[in-house]
Amino acid sequence: MSMSRRQLKFDTFDDIVRDAENLLAKGYDKAGKWDFAQVCNHCALWVKYPLDGFPKLPLWMKPIFFVVKRTVLPKLERQMRETKTMPVGMSTAPMTVFPPGQDEAAALTGLKLQLERYKTHVGPTHSSPLRGLLSSVEWEDTAKTHCAHHLSFLVPKAG
C-alpha cells in the first residue's frame, strides 16, 4: 500500500519552518523516495542559489538546458504561477540530491538558516541558468512552491 502525499501550499517562509519542525517533532512516513534530511538539504540549497550564485553548468548540460528552456520550462512556470504546484517525477540537478540518512536536526537548521537569509536579503539576486533573472518575489514564490512540493511527500505521524 502506498502512502498519499499531502496537499501543501505555503504563504510564508515561517509556514515552511513550522511544517518542517512538526515533521521532525512527530516523525513522518514517506510517500516518496527522499527522507526529511534529503528534502531539507535540497530545498536549502535551492533557496541559497539566488543569494550566492548558481553552480557553473558543465558544458554537456548546456544543450539540455537550451532544450528544456524552450520546451518544458514555459509549461512548468505557468503551472507554478497558476497552481503553486510542481509536477511529480521531474529530474533535478544531481548535485542537489543528498544521500539518505543525514542528520535531520542539522538539515532543518540549514533550511531555516537559508530561509532566514533570504527573508533578510537586500539587493539583487543571481540569475538562474535555466530561468534567467527573476524578481525577489518570483524567487520567494518559487521557493515556497518548491518546499511545498518536497515536504508534501513527508506525512506526519499521528499523535
Sequence and secondary structure as in RCSB ss.txt:
>XXXX:A:sequence
MSMSRRQLKFDTFDDIVRDAENLLAKGYDKAGKWDFAQVCNHCALWVKYPLDGFPKLPLWMKPIFFVVKRTVLPK
LERQMRETKTMPVGMSTAPMTVFPPGQDEAAALTGLKLQLERYKTHVGPTHSSPLRGLLSSVEWEDTAKTHCAHH
LSFLVPKAG
>XXXX:A:secstr
          SSHHHHHHHHHHHHHH EEESSS  HHHHHHHHHHHHHHHHH      GGGHHHHHHHHHTHHHH
HHHHHHHHS   TT    GGG   SS  HHHHHHHHHHHHHHHHH  S    BTTTB   HHHHHHHHHHHHHHH
HTTEEE   
